[in-house]
């Protein structure tokens, strides 16, 4: 799965959780906090994105994520590992 597909998935989840955010506001360099997400919103974005992508990733994997690009990278890397048959 491409990084662009993962980004689109995350973007759709963000718009679902934060209905006041427009699609064009969601860019790779923004953080969820920049978009007005509180800690519960941020956790929902992570867990719903994993569900949409069919992933189970330890939440600690996201500890150093500071923006949407970091979130997309963690999701895409783990998706690639799962699709290659590696277990995590």
The first five atom37 places (N, CA, C, CB, O) and aatype in JSON, in Angstrom:
{
  "aatype": [20, 20, 20, 20, 20, 20, 20, 20, 20, 20, 20, 20, 20, 20, 20, 20, 20, 20, 20, 20, 20, 20, 20, 20, 20, 20, 20, 20, 20, 20, 20, 20, 20, 20, 20, 20, 20, 20, 20, 20, 20, 20, 20, 20, 20, 20, 20, 20, 20, 20, 20, 20, 20, 20, 20, 20, 20, 20, 20, 20, 20, 20, 20, 20, 20, 20, 20, 20, 20, 20, 20, 20, 20, 20, 20, 20, 20, 20, 20, 20, 20, 20, 20, 20, 20, 20, 20, 20],
  "atom_mask": [
    [1, 1, 1, 1, 1],
    [1, 1, 1, 1, 1],
    [1, 1, 1, 1, 1],
    [1, 1, 1, 1, 1],
    [1, 1, 1, 1, 1],
    [1, 1, 1, 1, 1],
    [1, 1, 1, 1, 1],
    [1, 1, 1, 1, 1],
    [1, 1, 1, 1, 1],
    [1, 1, 1, 1, 1],
    [1, 1, 1, 1, 1],
    [1, 1, 1, 1, 1],
    [1, 1, 1, 1, 1],
    [1, 1, 1, 1, 1],
    [1, 1, 1, 1, 1],
    [1, 1, 1, 1, 1],
    [1, 1, 1, 1, 1],
    [1, 1, 1, 1, 1],
    [1, 1, 1, 1, 1],
    [1, 1, 1, 1, 1],
    [1, 1, 1, 1, 1],
    [1, 1, 1, 1, 1],
    [1, 1, 1, 1, 1],
    [1, 1, 1, 1, 1],
    [1, 1, 1, 1, 1],
    [1, 1, 1, 1, 1],
    [1, 1, 1, 1, 1],
    [1, 1, 1, 1, 1],
    [1, 1, 1, 1, 1],
    [1, 1, 1, 1, 1],
    [1, 1, 1, 1, 1],
    [1, 1, 1, 1, 1],
    [1, 1, 1, 1, 1],
    [1, 1, 1, 1, 1],
    [1, 1, 1, 1, 1],
    [1, 1, 1, 1, 1],
    [1, 1, 1, 1, 1],
    [1, 1, 1, 1, 1],
    [1, 1, 1, 1, 1],
    [1, 1, 1, 1, 1],
    [1, 1, 1, 1, 1],
    [1, 1, 1, 1, 1],
    [1, 1, 1, 1, 1],
    [1, 1, 1, 1, 1],
    [1, 1, 1, 1, 1],
    [1, 1, 1, 1, 1],
    [1, 1, 1, 1, 1],
    [1, 1, 1, 1, 1],
    [1, 1, 1, 1, 1],
    [1, 1, 1, 1, 1],
    [1, 1, 1, 1, 1],
    [1, 1, 1, 1, 1],
    [1, 1, 1, 1, 1],
    [1, 1, 1, 1, 1],
    [1, 1, 1, 1, 1],
    [1, 1, 1, 1, 1],
    [1, 1, 1, 1, 1],
    [1, 1, 1, 1, 1],
    [1, 1, 1, 1, 1],
    [1, 1, 1, 1, 1],
    [1, 1, 1, 1, 1],
    [1, 1, 1, 1, 1],
    [1, 1, 1, 1, 1],
    [1, 1, 1, 1, 1],
    [1, 1, 1, 1, 1],
    [1, 1, 1, 1, 1],
    [1, 1, 1, 1, 1],
    [1, 1, 1, 1, 1],
    [1, 1, 1, 1, 1],
    [1, 1, 1, 1, 1],
    [1, 1, 1, 1, 1],
    [1, 1, 1, 1, 1],
    [1, 1, 1, 1, 1],
    [1, 1, 1, 1, 1],
    [1, 1, 1, 1, 1],
    [1, 1, 1, 1, 1],
    [1, 1, 1, 1, 1],
    [1, 1, 1, 1, 1],
    [1, 1, 1, 1, 1],
    [1, 1, 1, 1, 1],
    [1, 1, 1, 1, 1],
    [1, 1, 1, 1, 1],
    [1, 1, 1, 1, 1],
    [1, 1, 1, 1, 1],
    [1, 1, 1, 1, 1],
    [1, 1, 1, 1, 1],
    [1, 1, 1, 1, 1],
    [1, 1, 1, 1, 1]
  ],
  "atom_positions": [
    [[0.85, -1.18, 0.0], [0.0, 0.0, 0.0], [0.89, 1.23, 0.0], [-0.97, 0.0, 1.23], [1.89, 1.31, 0.72]],
    [[0.52, 2.18, -0.81], [1.35, 3.37, -0.95], [1.17, 4.33, 0.22], [1.03, 4.09, -2.26], [0.15, 4.33, 0.91]],
    [[2.18, 5.14, 0.42], [2.13, 6.17, 1.46], [0.96, 7.12, 1.19], [3.47, 6.94, 1.53], [0.33, 7.61, 2.12]],
    [[0.69, 7.39, -0.09], [-0.41, 8.28, -0.46], [-1.76, 7.7, -0.03], [-0.41, 8.55, -1.98], [-2.64, 8.42, 0.44]],
    [[-1.91, 6.38, -0.19], [-3.16, 5.73, 0.22], [-3.33, 5.81, 1.74], [-3.19, 4.25, -0.24], [-4.42, 6.08, 2.23]],
    [[-2.24, 5.56, 2.46], [-2.28, 5.65, 3.92], [-2.64, 7.09, 4.34], [-0.92, 5.22, 4.55], [-3.44, 7.29, 5.24]],
    [[-2.04, 8.08, 3.67], [-2.34, 9.48, 3.97], [-3.82, 9.78, 3.73], [-1.46, 10.41, 3.13], [-4.45, 10.46, 4.55]],
    [[-4.37, 9.3, 2.64], [-5.79, 9.53, 2.35], [-6.67, 8.89, 3.42], [-6.16, 8.97, 0.96], [-7.68, 9.46, 3.81]],
    [[-6.29, 7.71, 3.88], [-7.03, 7.04, 4.95], [-6.99, 7.87, 6.22], [-6.45, 5.65, 5.21], [-8.03, 8.1, 6.85]],
    [[-5.8, 8.33, 6.6], [-5.65, 9.17, 7.8], [-6.46, 10.46, 7.64], [-4.14, 9.49, 8.08], [-7.14, 10.89, 8.57]],
    [[-6.38, 11.07, 6.47], [-7.11, 12.32, 6.21], [-8.61, 12.12, 6.4], [-6.81, 12.83, 4.79], [-9.28, 12.94, 7.02]],
    [[-9.15, 11.02, 5.87], [-10.58, 10.74, 6.02], [-10.96, 10.53, 7.47], [-10.95, 9.51, 5.2], [-12.01, 10.99, 7.91]],
    [[-10.11, 9.85, 8.22], [-10.37, 9.62, 9.65], [-10.34, 10.96, 10.39], [-9.33, 8.64, 10.25], [-11.19, 11.21, 11.24]],
    [[-9.36, 11.81, 10.1], [-9.27, 13.12, 10.76], [-10.54, 13.92, 10.49], [-8.02, 13.9, 10.26], [-11.08, 14.54, 11.41]],
    [[-11.01, 13.92, 9.26], [-12.22, 14.69, 8.93], [-13.46, 14.12, 9.63], [-12.44, 14.71, 7.41], [-14.39, 14.85, 9.94]],
    [[-13.46, 12.82, 9.87], [-14.57, 12.19, 10.59], [-14.56, 12.59, 12.07], [-14.51, 10.66, 10.45], [-15.6, 12.88, 12.65]],
    [[-13.38, 12.6, 12.66], [-13.25, 12.9, 14.08], [-13.3, 14.4, 14.35], [-11.96, 12.32, 14.63], [-13.83, 14.84, 15.37]],
    [[-12.75, 15.18, 13.43], [-12.73, 16.65, 13.57], [-13.54, 17.26, 12.42], [-11.25, 17.2, 13.57], [-12.96, 17.7, 11.43]],
    [[-14.87, 17.28, 12.55], [-15.72, 17.71, 11.43], [-15.51, 19.17, 10.99], [-17.15, 17.52, 11.8], [-15.92, 19.52, 9.89]],
    [[-14.91, 20.0, 11.81], [-14.67, 21.39, 11.44], [-13.43, 21.57, 10.57], [-14.54, 22.24, 12.69], [-13.19, 22.66, 10.05]],
    [[-12.64, 20.5, 10.41], [-11.41, 20.57, 9.64], [-11.71, 20.26, 8.17], [-10.33, 19.59, 10.21], [-12.36, 19.26, 7.87]],
    [[-11.24, 21.12, 7.29], [-11.42, 20.91, 5.84], [-10.26, 20.06, 5.3], [-11.48, 22.28, 5.09], [-9.16, 20.07, 5.85]],
    [[-10.53, 19.33, 4.23], [-9.53, 18.42, 3.65], [-8.23, 19.15, 3.3], [-10.09, 17.76, 2.4], [-7.15, 18.61, 3.52]],
    [[-8.34, 20.37, 2.77], [-7.13, 21.09, 2.35], [-6.28, 21.56, 3.54], [-7.51, 22.28, 1.5], [-5.12, 21.93, 3.35]],
    [[-6.84, 21.54, 4.74], [-6.07, 21.91, 5.93], [-5.15, 20.78, 6.38], [-7.01, 22.3, 7.07], [-4.18, 21.02, 7.11]],
    [[-5.44, 19.57, 5.96], [-4.71, 18.39, 6.42], [-3.54, 18.14, 5.49], [-5.64, 17.14, 6.5], [-3.71, 17.66, 4.36]],
    [[-2.35, 18.47, 5.96], [-1.14, 18.26, 5.19], [-0.15, 17.45, 6.02], [-0.51, 19.61, 4.75], [-0.29, 17.34, 7.24]],
    [[0.83, 16.89, 5.35], [1.81, 16.02, 6.02], [2.58, 16.73, 7.12], [2.78, 15.46, 5.01], [2.95, 16.1, 8.12]],
    [[2.82, 18.03, 6.96], [3.64, 18.73, 7.94], [2.86, 19.21, 9.16], [4.3, 19.91, 7.29], [3.46, 19.65, 10.14]],
    [[1.54, 19.13, 9.12], [0.72, 19.55, 10.26], [0.68, 18.46, 11.31], [-0.72, 19.91, 9.81], [0.8, 17.27, 11.0]],
    [[0.52, 18.88, 12.56], [0.28, 17.91, 13.62], [-1.21, 17.85, 13.88], [1.07, 18.28, 14.93], [-1.95, 18.77, 13.5]],
    [[-1.66, 16.8, 14.51], [-3.08, 16.71, 14.85], [-3.45, 17.82, 15.83], [-3.41, 15.33, 15.45], [-4.58, 18.32, 15.81]],
    [[-2.52, 18.19, 16.67], [-2.75, 19.28, 17.62], [-2.97, 20.59, 16.85], [-1.55, 19.42, 18.6], [-3.83, 21.39, 17.23]],
    [[-2.2, 20.82, 15.76], [-2.39, 22.01, 14.92], [-3.81, 22.09, 14.38], [-1.39, 22.01, 13.76], [-4.35, 23.18, 14.19]],
    [[-4.41, 20.94, 14.15], [-5.76, 20.88, 13.59], [-6.84, 20.96, 14.67], [-5.93, 19.61, 12.79], [-8.03, 20.91, 14.36]],
    [[-6.42, 21.09, 15.92], [-7.38, 21.24, 17.03], [-7.74, 19.96, 17.75], [-8.62, 21.85, 16.51], [-8.69, 19.94, 18.53]],
    [[-7.0, 18.9, 17.51], [-7.29, 17.62, 18.15], [-6.74, 17.59, 19.57], [-6.7, 16.46, 17.32], [-5.58, 17.92, 19.81]],
    [[-7.59, 17.19, 20.52], [-7.11, 16.98, 21.88], [-6.54, 15.57, 21.99], [-8.26, 17.21, 22.93], [-6.5, 14.84, 21.0]],
    [[-6.1, 15.18, 23.16], [-5.43, 13.89, 23.31], [-6.36, 12.72, 22.97], [-4.9, 13.73, 24.73], [-5.92, 11.73, 22.4]],
    [[-7.63, 12.83, 23.31], [-8.58, 11.76, 22.99], [-8.79, 11.68, 21.48], [-9.92, 11.98, 23.72], [-8.83, 10.6, 20.91]],
    [[-8.94, 12.85, 20.85], [-9.09, 12.89, 19.39], [-7.88, 12.25, 18.7], [-9.26, 14.34, 18.9], [-8.04, 11.48, 17.76]],
    [[-6.7, 12.57, 19.17], [-5.47, 12.03, 18.56], [-5.43, 10.51, 18.68], [-4.23, 12.66, 19.22], [-5.04, 9.82, 17.74]],
    [[-5.82, 9.99, 19.84], [-5.84, 8.55, 20.05], [-6.87, 7.9, 19.12], [-6.16, 8.21, 21.52], [-6.62, 6.83, 18.57]],
    [[-8.01, 8.56, 18.95], [-9.04, 8.02, 18.04], [-8.54, 7.99, 16.6], [-10.32, 8.85, 18.13], [-8.8, 7.04, 15.87]],
    [[-7.81, 9.03, 16.19], [-7.27, 9.06, 14.83], [-6.33, 7.88, 14.63], [-6.53, 10.39, 14.55], [-6.4, 7.19, 13.61]],
    [[-5.47, 7.64, 15.59], [-4.51, 6.53, 15.49], [-5.25, 5.19, 15.44], [-3.52, 6.55, 16.68], [-4.99, 4.38, 14.55]],
    [[-6.15, 4.96, 16.38], [-6.81, 3.65, 16.45], [-7.74, 3.42, 15.26], [-7.59, 3.52, 17.76], [-7.8, 2.32, 14.72]],
    [[-8.48, 4.45, 14.85], [-9.36, 4.29, 13.69], [-8.58, 4.1, 12.4], [-10.29, 5.5, 13.57], [-9.0, 3.35, 11.52]],
    [[-7.45, 4.78, 12.28], [-6.61, 4.6, 11.09], [-6.09, 3.17, 11.03], [-5.44, 5.61, 11.08], [-6.07, 2.55, 9.96]],
    [[-5.67, 2.64, 12.17], [-5.2, 1.25, 12.2], [-6.33, 0.31, 11.82], [-4.65, 0.9, 13.6], [-6.11, -0.64, 11.06]],
    [[-7.54, 0.55, 12.33], [-8.68, -0.3, 12.0], [-8.98, -0.25, 10.5], [-9.92, 0.13, 12.8], [-9.2, -1.29, 9.88]],
    [[-8.99, 0.95, 9.93], [-9.28, 1.11, 8.51], [-8.27, 0.35, 7.64], [-9.28, 2.59, 8.13], [-8.61, -0.18, 6.59]],
    [[-7.03, 0.32, 8.1], [-5.95, -0.33, 7.35], [-5.76, -1.8, 7.73], [-4.66, 0.42, 7.56], [-4.93, -2.49, 7.14]],
    [[-6.53, -2.26, 8.72], [-6.42, -3.65, 9.15], [-5.12, -3.95, 9.87], [-6.55, -4.55, 7.98], [-4.56, -5.04, 9.72]],
    [[-4.63, -2.99, 10.65], [-3.36, -3.15, 11.36], [-3.55, -3.21, 12.87], [-2.42, -2.0, 11.01], [-4.5, -2.65, 13.42]],
    [[-2.63, -3.91, 13.52], [-2.54, -3.9, 14.98], [-1.09, -3.55, 15.3], [-2.96, -5.29, 15.62], [-0.18, -4.35, 15.12]],
    [[-0.9, -2.33, 15.78], [0.44, -1.83, 16.06], [0.47, -1.39, 17.52], [0.83, -0.64, 15.1], [-0.46, -0.72, 17.97]],
    [[1.51, -1.74, 18.27], [1.6, -1.25, 19.65], [1.58, 0.27, 19.67], [2.89, -1.79, 20.34], [2.29, 0.92, 18.9]],
    [[0.78, 0.84, 20.56], [0.65, 2.3, 20.61], [1.97, 2.99, 20.9], [-0.36, 2.68, 21.65], [2.15, 4.16, 20.54]],
    [[2.89, 2.31, 21.54], [4.21, 2.91, 21.82], [4.96, 3.21, 20.52], [5.05, 1.98, 22.71], [5.87, 4.03, 20.51]],
    [[4.59, 2.55, 19.43], [5.22, 2.81, 18.14], [4.99, 4.24, 17.67], [4.69, 1.83, 17.09], [5.73, 4.75, 16.82]],
    [[3.96, 4.89, 18.23], [3.61, 6.25, 17.83], [4.14, 7.31, 18.79], [2.1, 6.37, 17.72], [3.84, 8.49, 18.64]],
    [[4.92, 6.89, 19.78], [5.37, 7.8, 20.84], [6.16, 8.99, 20.31], [6.22, 7.06, 21.83], [6.02, 10.1, 20.84]],
    [[6.97, 8.81, 19.28], [7.81, 9.89, 18.78], [7.24, 10.59, 17.55], [9.17, 9.36, 18.45], [7.93, 11.38, 16.9]],
    [[5.98, 10.31, 17.23], [5.33, 10.93, 16.07], [4.96, 12.36, 16.42], [4.07, 10.12, 15.63], [4.31, 12.61, 17.43]],
    [[5.38, 13.31, 15.57], [5.1, 14.72, 15.87], [4.19, 15.38, 14.83], [6.4, 15.49, 15.96], [3.69, 16.48, 15.06]],
    [[3.97, 14.71, 13.69], [3.09, 15.29, 12.69], [2.4, 14.17, 11.91], [3.88, 16.22, 11.73], [2.65, 12.99, 12.15]],
    [[1.55, 14.55, 10.98], [0.79, 13.57, 10.22], [1.72, 12.69, 9.38], [-0.23, 14.26, 9.32], [1.46, 11.5, 9.21]],
    [[2.79, 13.27, 8.86], [3.72, 12.47, 8.08], [4.32, 11.35, 8.92], [4.84, 13.35, 7.51], [4.49, 10.23, 8.44]],
    [[4.65, 11.63, 10.18], [5.18, 10.6, 11.07], [4.17, 9.5, 11.31], [5.59, 11.21, 12.4], [4.53, 8.32, 11.33]],
    [[2.92, 9.87, 11.48], [1.85, 8.89, 11.66], [1.71, 8.02, 10.42], [0.51, 9.6, 11.98], [1.62, 6.8, 10.51]],
    [[1.69, 8.66, 9.26], [1.58, 7.93, 7.99], [2.77, 6.99, 7.82], [1.5, 8.93, 6.8], [2.6, 5.85, 7.38]],
    [[3.97, 7.45, 8.15], [5.17, 6.61, 8.02], [5.07, 5.36, 8.88], [6.43, 7.41, 8.4], [5.36, 4.26, 8.4]],
    [[4.67, 5.51, 10.14], [4.55, 4.35, 11.03], [3.52, 3.37, 10.48], [4.18, 4.79, 12.46], [3.76, 2.16, 10.45]],
    [[2.38, 3.88, 10.06], [1.33, 3.02, 9.51], [1.8, 2.33, 8.24], [0.06, 3.83, 9.24], [1.6, 1.12, 8.08]],
    [[2.41, 3.06, 7.33], [2.86, 2.49, 6.05], [3.96, 1.45, 6.26], [3.37, 3.61, 5.12], [3.94, 0.4, 5.62]],
    [[4.9, 1.72, 7.15], [5.97, 0.77, 7.43], [5.41, -0.53, 7.99], [7.0, 1.37, 8.41], [5.83, -1.62, 7.6]],
    [[4.47, -0.41, 8.91], [3.89, -1.6, 9.51], [3.01, -2.35, 8.52], [3.08, -1.23, 10.74], [2.96, -3.58, 8.54]],
    [[2.32, -1.64, 7.65], [1.52, -2.28, 6.62], [2.42, -3.08, 5.68], [0.7, -1.24, 5.83], [2.1, -4.21, 5.31]],
    [[3.54, -2.49, 5.31], [4.5, -3.16, 4.43], [5.03, -4.42, 5.1], [5.65, -2.21, 4.07], [5.15, -5.46, 4.45]],
    [[5.34, -4.34, 6.39], [5.86, -5.5, 7.11], [4.83, -6.61, 7.19], [6.3, -5.09, 8.52], [5.17, -7.78, 7.03]],
    [[3.57, -6.26, 7.43], [2.51, -7.25, 7.52], [2.26, -7.88, 6.16], [1.22, -6.61, 8.07], [2.08, -9.1, 6.06]],
    [[2.25, -7.07, 5.11], [1.96, -7.6, 3.78], [3.09, -8.48, 3.25], [1.7, -6.47, 2.82], [2.87, -9.29, 2.36]],
    [[4.29, -8.32, 3.79], [5.43, -9.16, 3.4], [5.43, -10.48, 4.18], [6.75, -8.41, 3.63], [6.27, -11.35, 3.93]],
    [[4.48, -10.61, 5.12], [4.4, -11.84, 5.87], [5.19, -11.83, 7.16], [4.86, -12.96, 5.03], [5.27, -12.85, 7.85]],
    [[5.79, -10.69, 7.5], [6.52, -10.6, 8.76], [5.53, -10.42, 9.89], [7.54, -9.43, 8.74], [4.5, -9.77, 9.71]],
    [[5.83, -10.99, 11.04], [4.97, -10.78, 12.2], [5.64, -9.78, 13.12], [4.69, -12.11, 12.95], [6.86, -9.74, 13.25]],
    [[4.81, -9.0, 13.75], [5.34, -7.97, 14.62], [4.9, -8.22, 16.03], [4.9, -6.58, 14.17], [5.24, -7.46, 16.94]]
  ]
}
